[in-house]
């Protein structure tokens, strides 16, 4: 997420929440596949148009995230279920 917040294209594991959080800001690979990791890195490094699109998407996705809501939900859990806000 830190890289995305800086507008950096991301190559990340598909076995994480990052695909849902970053969308088109990342390329997602099987973390156990060196071939997939290599191919994704080569794609990002060799394609300036892809890099630009991923950079813009990563920045947009990261800008939509904040600690405010998770912090409120954690505090409500600590205080007790009656204070927990409804799911969105």
C-alpha positions in Angstrom: 0.0 0.0 0.0 2.9 2.3 0.7 4.2 1.9 -2.8 0.7 2.5 -4.3 0.3 5.6 -2.2 3.4 6.9 -3.9 2.0 6.1 -7.3 4.3 3.2 -7.8 3.0 0.2 -9.8 2.7 -2.9 -7.6 3.6 -6.5 -8.3 2.1 -8.5 -5.3 0.9 -11.8 -4.3 -2.6 -12.8 -5.4 -3.0 -14.6 -2.1 -3.7 -11.4 -0.1 -6.2 -8.6 0.1 -4.2 -6.4 -2.3 -6.1 -7.4 -5.5 -9.3 -6.2 -3.9 -7.6 -3.0 -2.5 -5.5 -2.0 -5.5 -7.4 -3.3 -8.5 -5.7 -2.2 -11.7 -2.9 -0.6 -9.7 -1.2 -4.0 -9.4 -0.2 -7.2 -11.1 -0.9 -10.2 -9.0 1.1 -13.3 -9.0 1.3 -16.7 -7.4 3.9 -16.1 -4.6 5.4 -19.5 -5.2 6.0 -19.0 -8.9 9.3 -17.3 -9.7 8.2 -17.4 -13.4 5.1 -15.4 -12.7 7.0 -12.9 -10.5 9.6 -12.5 -13.2 7.1 -12.1 -16.0 5.1 -9.5 -14.0 8.2 -7.5 -13.2 9.4 -7.6 -16.8 6.0 -6.4 -18.0 6.0 -3.5 -15.6 9.6 -2.5 -16.5 9.3 -2.9 -20.2 5.8 -1.3 -20.8 5.7 2.5 -20.0 2.0 2.7 -20.9 1.2 -0.1 -18.5 3.3 1.6 -15.8 1.5 4.9 -16.3 -1.9 3.2 -16.1 -1.0 1.1 -13.0 0.6 4.2 -11.3 -2.6 6.2 -11.7 -4.8 3.3 -10.6 -2.5 2.6 -7.6 -2.6 6.3 -6.5 -6.4 6.5 -6.8 -6.9 3.2 -4.9 -4.5 4.2 -2.1 -6.1 7.6 -1.7 -9.5 6.0 -1.0 -8.1 4.1 2.0 -7.7 5.5 5.5 -7.3 4.3 9.0 -10.4 6.2 10.3 -13.0 3.5 9.7 -10.9 0.6 10.9 -9.8 2.6 14.0 -13.5 3.4 14.8 -14.5 -0.3 14.4 -11.6 -1.5 16.6 -12.5 1.0 19.3 -16.1 -0.1 19.2 -15.0 -3.8 19.5 -12.9 -2.9 22.5 -15.8 -1.0 24.1 -18.3 -3.8 23.3 -20.6 -5.1 20.6 -23.3 -2.5 21.3 -21.0 0.2 20.1 -20.0 -1.5 16.9 -21.2 0.5 13.8 -23.1 -1.4 11.1 -21.3 -2.9 8.2 -21.3 -0.8 5.0 
